[in-house]
Amino acid sequence: MQPKVPNAGADQGPVIYPWPEGVAQVTGLSAPTLQRMRARGDAPRLYAVSERNLVTTSADLLQWVTAKAVPTSYKCRQAVPRRAKEVA
């Protein structure tokens, strides 16, 4: 999904992303995961352009992501492969 507003030029200001679908496309997180994070209070700044539509800007999204910086000693946990269920 592309941003709703095609103003990607630096002269025109930030890009606007629809919440949560546009942010999911950019971050790689699923829309339900983003909704759960928002319910916990962990989301980029959102703007209500109508009663049912929320958006965020590229500047707010960047600020939200950079606030999650990890120390250099951070070790990413390896993904654990799921085992197939055995049929009895």
PDB file of N, CA, C and O in Angstrom:
ATOM      1  N   MET A   1       0.840  -1.173   0.000  1.00  0.00           N
ATOM      2  CA  MET A   1       0.000   0.000   0.000  1.00  0.00           C
ATOM      3  C   MET A   1       0.887   1.238   0.000  1.00  0.00           C
ATOM      4  O   MET A   1       1.805   1.350   0.812  1.00  0.00           O
ATOM      5  N   GLN A   2       0.623   2.126  -0.871  1.00  0.00           N
ATOM      6  CA  GLN A   2       1.363   3.366  -0.961  1.00  0.00           C
ATOM      7  C   GLN A   2       0.731   4.398  -0.023  1.00  0.00           C
ATOM      8  O   GLN A   2      -0.440   4.274   0.336  1.00  0.00           O
ATOM      9  N   PRO A   3       1.502   5.413   0.375  1.00  0.00           N
ATOM     10  CA  PRO A   3       0.917   6.472   1.200  1.00  0.00           C
ATOM     11  C   PRO A   3      -0.269   7.101   0.488  1.00  0.00           C
ATOM     12  O   PRO A   3      -0.271   7.206  -0.739  1.00  0.00           O
ATOM     13  N   LYS A   4      -1.271   7.517   1.238  1.00  0.00           N
ATOM     14  CA  LYS A   4      -2.471   8.120   0.657  1.00  0.00           C
ATOM     15  C   LYS A   4      -2.172   9.446  -0.028  1.00  0.00           C
ATOM     16  O   LYS A   4      -2.822   9.799  -1.012  1.00  0.00           O
ATOM     17  N   VAL A   5      -1.203  10.173   0.482  1.00  0.00           N
ATOM     18  CA  VAL A   5      -0.875  11.477  -0.078  1.00  0.00           C
ATOM     19  C   VAL A   5       0.469  11.369  -0.795  1.00  0.00           C
ATOM     20  O   VAL A   5       1.489  11.121  -0.151  1.00  0.00           O
ATOM     21  N   PRO A   6       0.488  11.552  -2.113  1.00  0.00           N
ATOM     22  CA  PRO A   6       1.746  11.391  -2.852  1.00  0.00           C
ATOM     23  C   PRO A   6       2.644  12.615  -2.756  1.00  0.00           C
ATOM     24  O   PRO A   6       2.983  13.223  -3.771  1.00  0.00           O
ATOM     25  N   ASN A   7       3.023  12.973  -1.555  1.00  0.00           N
ATOM     26  CA  ASN A   7       3.879  14.150  -1.367  1.00  0.00           C
ATOM     27  C   ASN A   7       5.241  13.734  -0.824  1.00  0.00           C
ATOM     28  O   ASN A   7       5.696  14.255   0.194  1.00  0.00           O
ATOM     29  N   ALA A   8       5.879  12.807  -1.498  1.00  0.00           N
ATOM     30  CA  ALA A   8       7.132  12.245  -0.996  1.00  0.00           C
ATOM     31  C   ALA A   8       8.324  13.187  -1.136  1.00  0.00           C
ATOM     32  O   ALA A   8       9.394  12.896  -0.602  1.00  0.00           O
ATOM     33  N   GLY A   9       8.172  14.293  -1.831  1.00  0.00           N
ATOM     34  CA  GLY A   9       9.282  15.221  -1.998  1.00  0.00           C
ATOM     35  C   GLY A   9       9.629  15.933  -0.714  1.00  0.00           C
ATOM     36  O   GLY A   9       8.741  16.244   0.080  1.00  0.00           O
ATOM     37  N   ALA A  10      10.914  16.199  -0.492  1.00  0.00           N
ATOM     38  CA  ALA A  10      11.353  16.867   0.730  1.00  0.00           C
ATOM     39  C   ALA A  10      10.822  18.300   0.799  1.00  0.00           C
ATOM     40  O   ALA A  10      10.640  18.834   1.893  1.00  0.00           O
ATOM     41  N   ASP A  11      10.569  18.932  -0.356  1.00  0.00           N
ATOM     42  CA  ASP A  11      10.095  20.311  -0.382  1.00  0.00           C
ATOM     43  C   ASP A  11       8.651  20.417   0.101  1.00  0.00           C
ATOM     44  O   ASP A  11       8.238  21.467   0.592  1.00  0.00           O
ATOM     45  N   GLN A  12       7.891  19.346  -0.034  1.00  0.00           N
ATOM     46  CA  GLN A  12       6.460  19.397   0.235  1.00  0.00           C
ATOM     47  C   GLN A  12       6.082  18.975   1.641  1.00  0.00           C
ATOM     48  O   GLN A  12       4.905  19.038   1.996  1.00  0.00           O
ATOM     49  N   GLY A  13       7.029  18.551   2.450  1.00  0.00           N
ATOM     50  CA  GLY A  13       6.718  18.151   3.809  1.00  0.00           C
ATOM     51  C   GLY A  13       6.696  16.651   3.965  1.00  0.00           C
ATOM     52  O   GLY A  13       7.090  15.925   3.053  1.00  0.00           O
ATOM     53  N   PRO A  14       6.238  16.173   5.116  1.00  0.00           N
ATOM     54  CA  PRO A  14       6.274  14.737   5.398  1.00  0.00           C
ATOM     55  C   PRO A  14       5.236  13.952   4.591  1.00  0.00           C
ATOM     56  O   PRO A  14       4.249  14.505   4.106  1.00  0.00           O
ATOM     57  N   VAL A  15       5.486  12.667   4.466  1.00  0.00           N
ATOM     58  CA  VAL A  15       4.545  11.753   3.830  1.00  0.00           C
ATOM     59  C   VAL A  15       3.515  11.342   4.872  1.00  0.00           C
ATOM     60  O   VAL A  15       3.842  11.210   6.051  1.00  0.00           O
ATOM     61  N   ILE A  16       2.279  11.142   4.444  1.00  0.00           N
ATOM     62  CA  ILE A  16       1.207  10.755   5.353  1.00  0.00           C
ATOM     63  C   ILE A  16       0.865   9.288   5.113  1.00  0.00           C
ATOM     64  O   ILE A  16       0.629   8.877   3.977  1.00  0.00           O
ATOM     65  N   TYR A  17       0.839   8.492   6.204  1.00  0.00           N
ATOM     66  CA  TYR A  17       0.547   7.068   6.130  1.00  0.00           C
ATOM     67  C   TYR A  17      -0.763   6.769   6.841  1.00  0.00           C
ATOM     68  O   TYR A  17      -0.975   7.258   7.950  1.00  0.00           O
ATOM     69  N   PRO A  18      -1.651   5.979   6.238  1.00  0.00           N
ATOM     70  CA  PRO A  18      -2.879   5.583   6.934  1.00  0.00           C
ATOM     71  C   PRO A  18      -2.552   4.599   8.055  1.00  0.00           C
ATOM     72  O   PRO A  18      -1.652   3.769   7.925  1.00  0.00           O
ATOM     73  N   TRP A  19      -3.291   4.703   9.148  1.00  0.00           N
ATOM     74  CA  TRP A  19      -3.095   3.826  10.300  1.00  0.00           C
ATOM     75  C   TRP A  19      -4.144   2.731  10.278  1.00  0.00           C
ATOM     76  O   TRP A  19      -5.311   3.051  10.055  1.00  0.00           O
ATOM     77  N   PRO A  20      -3.828   1.496  10.487  1.00  0.00           N
ATOM     78  CA  PRO A  20      -2.523   0.907  10.679  1.00  0.00           C
ATOM     79  C   PRO A  20      -1.919   0.314   9.398  1.00  0.00           C
ATOM     80  O   PRO A  20      -0.758  -0.094   9.394  1.00  0.00           O
ATOM     81  N   GLU A  21      -2.702   0.265   8.314  1.00  0.00           N
ATOM     82  CA  GLU A  21      -2.256  -0.442   7.109  1.00  0.00           C
ATOM     83  C   GLU A  21      -0.985   0.147   6.504  1.00  0.00           C
ATOM     84  O   GLU A  21      -0.067  -0.597   6.161  1.00  0.00           O
ATOM     85  N   GLY A  22      -0.919   1.456   6.370  1.00  0.00           N
ATOM     86  CA  GLY A  22       0.255   2.094   5.788  1.00  0.00           C
ATOM     87  C   GLY A  22       1.490   1.926   6.650  1.00  0.00           C
ATOM     88  O   GLY A  22       2.589   1.721   6.135  1.00  0.00           O
ATOM     89  N   VAL A  23       1.314   2.010   7.953  1.00  0.00           N
ATOM     90  CA  VAL A  23       2.436   1.839   8.883  1.00  0.00           C
ATOM     91  C   VAL A  23       2.895   0.382   8.876  1.00  0.00           C
ATOM     92  O   VAL A  23       4.091   0.110   8.984  1.00  0.00           O
ATOM     93  N   ALA A  24       1.956  -0.556   8.749  1.00  0.00           N
ATOM     94  CA  ALA A  24       2.309  -1.974   8.668  1.00  0.00           C
ATOM     95  C   ALA A  24       3.176  -2.234   7.442  1.00  0.00           C
ATOM     96  O   ALA A  24       4.143  -2.992   7.512  1.00  0.00           O
ATOM     97  N   GLN A  25       2.834  -1.612   6.331  1.00  0.00           N
ATOM     98  CA  GLN A  25       3.606  -1.774   5.095  1.00  0.00           C
ATOM     99  C   GLN A  25       5.040  -1.279   5.277  1.00  0.00           C
ATOM    100  O   GLN A  25       5.983  -1.916   4.807  1.00  0.00           O
ATOM    101  N   VAL A  26       5.202  -0.167   5.945  1.00  0.00           N
ATOM    102  CA  VAL A  26       6.525   0.445   6.112  1.00  0.00           C
ATOM    103  C   VAL A  26       7.374  -0.293   7.147  1.00  0.00           C
ATOM    104  O   VAL A  26       8.571  -0.492   6.938  1.00  0.00           O
ATOM    105  N   THR A  27       6.765  -0.696   8.256  1.00  0.00           N
ATOM    106  CA  THR A  27       7.532  -1.285   9.358  1.00  0.00           C
ATOM    107  C   THR A  27       7.683  -2.797   9.267  1.00  0.00           C
ATOM    108  O   THR A  27       8.602  -3.362   9.861  1.00  0.00           O
ATOM    109  N   GLY A  28       6.799  -3.454   8.536  1.00  0.00           N
ATOM    110  CA  GLY A  28       6.836  -4.905   8.480  1.00  0.00           C
ATOM    111  C   GLY A  28       6.077  -5.564   9.617  1.00  0.00           C
ATOM    112  O   GLY A  28       6.054  -6.791   9.710  1.00  0.00           O
ATOM    113  N   LEU A  29       5.461  -4.786  10.475  1.00  0.00           N
ATOM    114  CA  LEU A  29       4.623  -5.318  11.548  1.00  0.00           C
ATOM    115  C   LEU A  29       3.210  -5.490  11.015  1.00  0.00           C
ATOM    116  O   LEU A  29       2.792  -4.751  10.123  1.00  0.00           O
ATOM    117  N   SER A  30       2.474  -6.448  11.544  1.00  0.00           N
ATOM    118  CA  SER A  30       1.103  -6.646  11.078  1.00  0.00           C
ATOM    119  C   SER A  30       0.188  -5.566  11.660  1.00  0.00           C
ATOM    120  O   SER A  30       0.491  -4.970  12.693  1.00  0.00           O
ATOM    121  N   ALA A  31      -0.931  -5.328  10.981  1.00  0.00           N
ATOM    122  CA  ALA A  31      -1.900  -4.342  11.458  1.00  0.00           C
ATOM    123  C   ALA A  31      -2.440  -4.713  12.843  1.00  0.00           C
ATOM    124  O   ALA A  31      -2.548  -3.831  13.694  1.00  0.00           O
ATOM    125  N   PRO A  32      -2.790  -6.005  13.112  1.00  0.00           N
ATOM    126  CA  PRO A  32      -3.246  -6.341  14.469  1.00  0.00           C
ATOM    127  C   PRO A  32      -2.178  -6.097  15.543  1.00  0.00           C
ATOM    128  O   PRO A  32      -2.502  -5.677  16.654  1.00  0.00           O
ATOM    129  N   THR A  33      -0.920  -6.357  15.218  1.00  0.00           N
ATOM    130  CA  THR A  33       0.158  -6.090  16.173  1.00  0.00           C
ATOM    131  C   THR A  33       0.236  -4.598  16.471  1.00  0.00           C
ATOM    132  O   THR A  33       0.380  -4.203  17.628  1.00  0.00           O
ATOM    133  N   LEU A  34       0.143  -3.777  15.448  1.00  0.00           N
ATOM    134  CA  LEU A  34       0.173  -2.326  15.651  1.00  0.00           C
ATOM    135  C   LEU A  34      -1.018  -1.862  16.485  1.00  0.00           C
ATOM    136  O   LEU A  34      -0.875  -0.974  17.325  1.00  0.00           O
ATOM    137  N   GLN A  35      -2.187  -2.453  16.262  1.00  0.00           N
ATOM    138  CA  GLN A  35      -3.366  -2.079  17.045  1.00  0.00           C
ATOM    139  C   GLN A  35      -3.182  -2.465  18.518  1.00  0.00           C
ATOM    140  O   GLN A  35      -3.578  -1.715  19.411  1.00  0.00           O
ATOM    141  N   ARG A  36      -2.579  -3.637  18.773  1.00  0.00           N
ATOM    142  CA  ARG A  36      -2.309  -4.031  20.163  1.00  0.00           C
ATOM    143  C   ARG A  36      -1.297  -3.088  20.805  1.00  0.00           C
ATOM    144  O   ARG A  36      -1.444  -2.716  21.970  1.00  0.00           O
ATOM    145  N   MET A  37      -0.274  -2.702  20.051  1.00  0.00           N
ATOM    146  CA  MET A  37       0.720  -1.768  20.586  1.00  0.00           C
ATOM    147  C   MET A  37       0.066  -0.431  20.920  1.00  0.00           C
ATOM    148  O   MET A  37       0.374   0.179  21.943  1.00  0.00           O
ATOM    149  N   ARG A  38      -0.833   0.018  20.056  1.00  0.00           N
ATOM    150  CA  ARG A  38      -1.536   1.283  20.316  1.00  0.00           C
ATOM    151  C   ARG A  38      -2.393   1.172  21.576  1.00  0.00           C
ATOM    152  O   ARG A  38      -2.467   2.116  22.363  1.00  0.00           O
ATOM    153  N   ALA A  39      -3.037   0.027  21.769  1.00  0.00           N
ATOM    154  CA  ALA A  39      -3.866  -0.172  22.962  1.00  0.00           C
ATOM    155  C   ALA A  39      -3.022  -0.099  24.234  1.00  0.00           C
ATOM    156  O   ALA A  39      -3.510   0.322  25.283  1.00  0.00           O
ATOM    157  N   ARG A  40      -1.740  -0.514  24.138  1.00  0.00           N
ATOM    158  CA  ARG A  40      -0.819  -0.419  25.280  1.00  0.00           C
ATOM    159  C   ARG A  40      -0.224   0.977  25.421  1.00  0.00           C
ATOM    160  O   ARG A  40       0.492   1.248  26.384  1.00  0.00           O
ATOM    161  N   GLY A  41      -0.513   1.863  24.473  1.00  0.00           N
ATOM    162  CA  GLY A  41       0.031   3.216  24.528  1.00  0.00           C
ATOM    163  C   GLY A  41       1.345   3.364  23.786  1.00  0.00           C
ATOM    164  O   GLY A  41       2.048   4.358  23.965  1.00  0.00           O
ATOM    165  N   ASP A  42       1.686   2.390  22.955  1.00  0.00           N
ATOM    166  CA  ASP A  42       2.943   2.416  22.220  1.00  0.00           C
ATOM    167  C   ASP A  42       2.659   2.530  20.721  1.00  0.00           C
ATOM    168  O   ASP A  42       2.586   1.525  20.013  1.00  0.00           O
ATOM    169  N   ALA A  43       2.502   3.752  20.256  1.00  0.00           N
ATOM    170  CA  ALA A  43       2.221   3.991  18.840  1.00  0.00           C
ATOM    171  C   ALA A  43       2.781   5.362  18.458  1.00  0.00           C
ATOM    172  O   ALA A  43       3.000   6.210  19.324  1.00  0.00           O
ATOM    173  N   PRO A  44       3.011   5.576  17.169  1.00  0.00           N
ATOM    174  CA  PRO A  44       3.426   6.921  16.767  1.00  0.00           C
ATOM    175  C   PRO A  44       2.268   7.902  16.970  1.00  0.00           C
ATOM    176  O   PRO A  44       1.122   7.489  17.147  1.00  0.00           O
ATOM    177  N   ARG A  45       2.566   9.165  16.944  1.00  0.00           N
ATOM    178  CA  ARG A  45       1.522  10.175  17.080  1.00  0.00           C
ATOM    179  C   ARG A  45       0.538  10.019  15.928  1.00  0.00           C
ATOM    180  O   ARG A  45       0.935   9.942  14.765  1.00  0.00           O
ATOM    181  N   LEU A  46      -0.752   9.973  16.262  1.00  0.00           N
ATOM    182  CA  LEU A  46      -1.788   9.765  15.256  1.00  0.00           C
ATOM    183  C   LEU A  46      -2.665  11.003  15.141  1.00  0.00           C
ATOM    184  O   LEU A  46      -2.853  11.749  16.102  1.00  0.00           O
ATOM    185  N   TYR A  47      -3.195  11.201  13.937  1.00  0.00           N
ATOM    186  CA  TYR A  47      -4.073  12.333  13.644  1.00  0.00           C
ATOM    187  C   TYR A  47      -5.383  11.802  13.084  1.00  0.00           C
ATOM    188  O   TYR A  47      -5.375  10.923  12.222  1.00  0.00           O
ATOM    189  N   ALA A  48      -6.504  12.322  13.559  1.00  0.00           N
ATOM    190  CA  ALA A  48      -7.817  11.903  13.082  1.00  0.00           C
ATOM    191  C   ALA A  48      -8.244  12.843  11.962  1.00  0.00           C
ATOM    192  O   ALA A  48      -8.606  13.993  12.207  1.00  0.00           O
ATOM    193  N   VAL A  49      -8.198  12.340  10.725  1.00  0.00           N
ATOM    194  CA  VAL A  49      -8.610  13.167   9.594  1.00  0.00           C
ATOM    195  C   VAL A  49     -10.116  13.086   9.384  1.00  0.00           C
ATOM    196  O   VAL A  49     -10.691  13.915   8.678  1.00  0.00           O
ATOM    197  N   SER A  50     -10.751  12.100   9.988  1.00  0.00           N
ATOM    198  CA  SER A  50     -12.203  11.987  10.034  1.00  0.00           C
ATOM    199  C   SER A  50     -12.532  11.135  11.260  1.00  0.00           C
ATOM    200  O   SER A  50     -11.635  10.735  12.002  1.00  0.00           O
ATOM    201  N   GLU A  51     -13.812  10.860  11.468  1.00  0.00           N
ATOM    202  CA  GLU A  51     -14.195  10.085  12.641  1.00  0.00           C
ATOM    203  C   GLU A  51     -13.662   8.665  12.598  1.00  0.00           C
ATOM    204  O   GLU A  51     -13.469   8.049  13.646  1.00  0.00           O
ATOM    205  N   ARG A  52     -13.418   8.129  11.396  1.00  0.00           N
ATOM    206  CA  ARG A  52     -12.999   6.728  11.272  1.00  0.00           C
ATOM    207  C   ARG A  52     -11.606   6.543  10.700  1.00  0.00           C
ATOM    208  O   ARG A  52     -11.138   5.408  10.604  1.00  0.00           O
ATOM    209  N   ASN A  53     -10.932   7.604  10.322  1.00  0.00           N
ATOM    210  CA  ASN A  53      -9.625   7.469   9.680  1.00  0.00           C
ATOM    211  C   ASN A  53      -8.529   8.154  10.474  1.00  0.00           C
ATOM    212  O   ASN A  53      -8.592   9.349  10.763  1.00  0.00           O
ATOM    213  N   LEU A  54      -7.519   7.361  10.820  1.00  0.00           N
ATOM    214  CA  LEU A  54      -6.340   7.884  11.500  1.00  0.00           C
ATOM    215  C   LEU A  54      -5.162   7.825  10.545  1.00  0.00           C
ATOM    216  O   LEU A  54      -5.076   6.933   9.701  1.00  0.00           O
ATOM    217  N   VAL A  55      -4.262   8.774  10.682  1.00  0.00           N
ATOM    218  CA  VAL A  55      -3.047   8.812   9.878  1.00  0.00           C
ATOM    219  C   VAL A  55      -1.882   9.210  10.772  1.00  0.00           C
ATOM    220  O   VAL A  55      -2.074   9.715  11.879  1.00  0.00           O
ATOM    221  N   THR A  56      -0.675   8.976  10.277  1.00  0.00           N
ATOM    222  CA  THR A  56       0.530   9.466  10.932  1.00  0.00           C
ATOM    223  C   THR A  56       1.453  10.001   9.849  1.00  0.00           C
ATOM    224  O   THR A  56       1.270   9.703   8.669  1.00  0.00           O
ATOM    225  N   THR A  57       2.425  10.776  10.242  1.00  0.00           N
ATOM    226  CA  THR A  57       3.352  11.342   9.264  1.00  0.00           C
ATOM    227  C   THR A  57       4.683  10.596   9.319  1.00  0.00           C
ATOM    228  O   THR A  57       4.981   9.898  10.288  1.00  0.00           O
ATOM    229  N   SER A  58       5.465  10.756   8.272  1.00  0.00           N
ATOM    230  CA  SER A  58       6.781  10.114   8.247  1.00  0.00           C
ATOM    231  C   SER A  58       7.657  10.638   9.377  1.00  0.00           C
ATOM    232  O   SER A  58       8.458   9.886   9.932  1.00  0.00           O
ATOM    233  N   ALA A  59       7.521  11.905   9.725  1.00  0.00           N
ATOM    234  CA  ALA A  59       8.321  12.471  10.820  1.00  0.00           C
ATOM    235  C   ALA A  59       7.938  11.841  12.157  1.00  0.00           C
ATOM    236  O   ALA A  59       8.813  11.512  12.958  1.00  0.00           O
ATOM    237  N   ASP A  60       6.629  11.668  12.407  1.00  0.00           N
ATOM    238  CA  ASP A  60       6.182  11.047  13.656  1.00  0.00           C
ATOM    239  C   ASP A  60       6.552   9.563  13.698  1.00  0.00           C
ATOM    240  O   ASP A  60       6.902   9.033  14.753  1.00  0.00           O
ATOM    241  N   LEU A  61       6.473   8.907  12.556  1.00  0.00           N
ATOM    242  CA  LEU A  61       6.849   7.496  12.486  1.00  0.00           C
ATOM    243  C   LEU A  61       8.341   7.322  12.751  1.00  0.00           C
ATOM    244  O   LEU A  61       8.740   6.411  13.476  1.00  0.00           O
ATOM    245  N   LEU A  62       9.164   8.185  12.171  1.00  0.00           N
ATOM    246  CA  LEU A  62      10.605   8.120  12.403  1.00  0.00           C
ATOM    247  C   LEU A  62      10.938   8.378  13.868  1.00  0.00           C
ATOM    248  O   LEU A  62      11.793   7.698  14.435  1.00  0.00           O
ATOM    249  N   GLN A  63      10.281   9.340  14.479  1.00  0.00           N
ATOM    250  CA  GLN A  63      10.513   9.646  15.895  1.00  0.00           C
ATOM    251  C   GLN A  63      10.137   8.447  16.764  1.00  0.00           C
ATOM    252  O   GLN A  63      10.849   8.131  17.717  1.00  0.00           O
ATOM    253  N   TRP A  64       9.036   7.781  16.450  1.00  0.00           N
ATOM    254  CA  TRP A  64       8.579   6.614  17.206  1.00  0.00           C
ATOM    255  C   TRP A  64       9.581   5.469  17.087  1.00  0.00           C
ATOM    256  O   TRP A  64       9.899   4.811  18.078  1.00  0.00           O
ATOM    257  N   VAL A  65      10.079   5.233  15.871  1.00  0.00           N
ATOM    258  CA  VAL A  65      11.031   4.142  15.654  1.00  0.00           C
ATOM    259  C   VAL A  65      12.369   4.440  16.331  1.00  0.00           C
ATOM    260  O   VAL A  65      12.939   3.559  16.975  1.00  0.00           O
ATOM    261  N   THR A  66      12.873   5.653  16.197  1.00  0.00           N
ATOM    262  CA  THR A  66      14.176   5.971  16.784  1.00  0.00           C
ATOM    263  C   THR A  66      14.130   5.979  18.313  1.00  0.00           C
ATOM    264  O   THR A  66      15.169   5.837  18.958  1.00  0.00           O
ATOM    265  N   ALA A  67      12.958   6.141  18.895  1.00  0.00           N
ATOM    266  CA  ALA A  67      12.828   6.069  20.357  1.00  0.00           C
ATOM    267  C   ALA A  67      13.028   4.644  20.860  1.00  0.00           C
ATOM    268  O   ALA A  67      13.190   4.426  22.061  1.00  0.00           O
ATOM    269  N   LYS A  68      13.018   3.681  19.954  1.00  0.00           N
ATOM    270  CA  LYS A  68      13.182   2.281  20.322  1.00  0.00           C
ATOM    271  C   LYS A  68      14.609   1.789  20.117  1.00  0.00           C
ATOM    272  O   LYS A  68      14.832   0.587  19.972  1.00  0.00           O
ATOM    273  N   ALA A  69      15.559   2.685  20.104  1.00  0.00           N
ATOM    274  CA  ALA A  69      16.962   2.305  19.895  1.00  0.00           C
ATOM    275  C   ALA A  69      17.400   1.308  20.968  1.00  0.00           C
ATOM    276  O   ALA A  69      17.012   1.413  22.132  1.00  0.00           O
ATOM    277  N   VAL A  70      18.209   0.350  20.553  1.00  0.00           N
ATOM    278  CA  VAL A  70      18.705  -0.669  21.479  1.00  0.00           C
ATOM    279  C   VAL A  70      20.199  -0.457  21.697  1.00  0.00           C
ATOM    280  O   VAL A  70      20.880   0.071  20.817  1.00  0.00           O
ATOM    281  N   PRO A  71      20.718  -0.860  22.852  1.00  0.00           N
ATOM    282  CA  PRO A  71      22.161  -0.711  23.100  1.00  0.00           C
ATOM    283  C   PRO A  71      22.957  -1.635  22.174  1.00  0.00           C
ATOM    284  O   PRO A  71      22.419  -2.602  21.635  1.00  0.00           O
ATOM    285  N   THR A  72      24.227  -1.327  21.998  1.00  0.00           N
ATOM    286  CA  THR A  72      25.075  -2.132  21.119  1.00  0.00           C
ATOM    287  C   THR A  72      25.241  -3.553  21.631  1.00  0.00           C
ATOM    288  O   THR A  72      25.551  -4.452  20.850  1.00  0.00           O
ATOM    289  N   SER A  73      25.048  -3.771  22.894  1.00  0.00           N
ATOM    290  CA  SER A  73      25.180  -5.108  23.461  1.00  0.00           C
ATOM    291  C   SER A  73      23.918  -5.960  23.279  1.00  0.00           C
ATOM    292  O   SER A  73      23.895  -7.121  23.685  1.00  0.00           O
ATOM    293  N   TYR A  74      22.887  -5.401  22.682  1.00  0.00           N
ATOM    294  CA  TYR A  74      21.613  -6.108  22.503  1.00  0.00           C
ATOM    295  C   TYR A  74      21.790  -7.317  21.594  1.00  0.00           C
ATOM    296  O   TYR A  74      22.359  -7.209  20.507  1.00  0.00           O
ATOM    297  N   LYS A  75      21.302  -8.459  22.041  1.00  0.00           N
ATOM    298  CA  LYS A  75      21.357  -9.688  21.255  1.00  0.00           C
ATOM    299  C   LYS A  75      19.939 -10.025  20.798  1.00  0.00           C
ATOM    300  O   LYS A  75      19.029 -10.180  21.613  1.00  0.00           O
ATOM    301  N   CYS A  76      19.773 -10.132  19.507  1.00  0.00           N
ATOM    302  CA  CYS A  76      18.470 -10.486  18.958  1.00  0.00           C
ATOM    303  C   CYS A  76      18.211 -11.964  19.219  1.00  0.00           C
ATOM    304  O   CYS A  76      19.070 -12.810  18.968  1.00  0.00           O
ATOM    305  N   ARG A  77      17.033 -12.261  19.718  1.00  0.00           N
ATOM    306  CA  ARG A  77      16.690 -13.645  20.011  1.00  0.00           C
ATOM    307  C   ARG A  77      16.445 -14.401  18.709  1.00  0.00           C
ATOM    308  O   ARG A  77      15.739 -13.914  17.826  1.00  0.00           O
ATOM    309  N   GLN A  78      17.020 -15.567  18.597  1.00  0.00           N
ATOM    310  CA  GLN A  78      16.855 -16.391  17.407  1.00  0.00           C
ATOM    311  C   GLN A  78      15.414 -16.896  17.329  1.00  0.00           C
ATOM    312  O   GLN A  78      14.799 -17.216  18.346  1.00  0.00           O
ATOM    313  N   ALA A  79      14.897 -16.961  16.126  1.00  0.00           N
ATOM    314  CA  ALA A  79      13.564 -17.521  15.928  1.00  0.00           C
ATOM    315  C   ALA A  79      13.613 -19.014  16.197  1.00  0.00           C
ATOM    316  O   ALA A  79      14.557 -19.697  15.801  1.00  0.00           O
ATOM    317  N   VAL A  80      12.597 -19.510  16.869  1.00  0.00           N
ATOM    318  CA  VAL A  80      12.529 -20.929  17.173  1.00  0.00           C
ATOM    319  C   VAL A  80      11.583 -21.574  16.167  1.00  0.00           C
ATOM    320  O   VAL A  80      10.410 -21.205  16.099  1.00  0.00           O
ATOM    321  N   PRO A  81      12.079 -22.536  15.383  1.00  0.00           N
ATOM    322  CA  PRO A  81      11.197 -23.176  14.408  1.00  0.00           C
ATOM    323  C   PRO A  81      10.131 -24.013  15.119  1.00  0.00           C
ATOM    324  O   PRO A  81      10.400 -24.663  16.129  1.00  0.00           O
ATOM    325  N   ARG A  82       8.939 -23.981  14.575  1.00  0.00           N
ATOM    326  CA  ARG A  82       7.845 -24.755  15.164  1.00  0.00           C
ATOM    327  C   ARG A  82       7.945 -26.193  14.677  1.00  0.00           C
ATOM    328  O   ARG A  82       8.255 -26.457  13.515  1.00  0.00           O
ATOM    329  N   ARG A  83       7.676 -27.108  15.588  1.00  0.00           N
ATOM    330  CA  ARG A  83       7.668 -28.513  15.208  1.00  0.00           C
ATOM    331  C   ARG A  83       6.278 -28.888  14.726  1.00  0.00           C
ATOM    332  O   ARG A  83       5.274 -28.393  15.238  1.00  0.00           O
ATOM    333  N   ALA A  84       6.232 -29.750  13.756  1.00  0.00           N
ATOM    334  CA  ALA A  84       4.946 -30.240  13.262  1.00  0.00           C
ATOM    335  C   ALA A  84       4.302 -31.094  14.339  1.00  0.00           C
ATOM    336  O   ALA A  84       4.976 -31.856  15.033  1.00  0.00           O
ATOM    337  N   LYS A  85       3.012 -30.959  14.466  1.00  0.00           N
ATOM    338  CA  LYS A  85       2.292 -31.767  15.454  1.00  0.00           C
ATOM    339  C   LYS A  85       2.263 -33.221  14.987  1.00  0.00           C
ATOM    340  O   LYS A  85       2.029 -33.520  13.815  1.00  0.00           O
ATOM    341  N   GLU A  86       2.503 -34.094  15.927  1.00  0.00           N
ATOM    342  CA  GLU A  86       2.470 -35.511  15.606  1.00  0.00           C
ATOM    343  C   GLU A  86       1.048 -36.015  15.623  1.00  0.00           C
ATOM    344  O   GLU A  86       0.278 -35.714  16.535  1.00  0.00           O
ATOM    345  N   VAL A  87       0.708 -36.777  14.616  1.00  0.00           N
ATOM    346  CA  VAL A  87      -0.624 -37.352  14.529  1.00  0.00           C
ATOM    347  C   VAL A  87      -0.617 -38.706  15.200  1.00  0.00           C
ATOM    348  O   VAL A  87       0.197 -39.566  14.863  1.00  0.00           O
ATOM    349  N   ALA A  88      -1.520 -38.904  16.152  1.00  0.00           N
ATOM    350  CA  ALA A  88      -1.533 -40.172  16.900  1.00  0.00           C
ATOM    351  C   ALA A  88      -2.353 -41.225  16.225  1.00  0.00           C
ATOM    352  O   ALA A  88      -2.460 -42.343  16.731  1.00  0.00           O
TER     353      ALA A  88
END
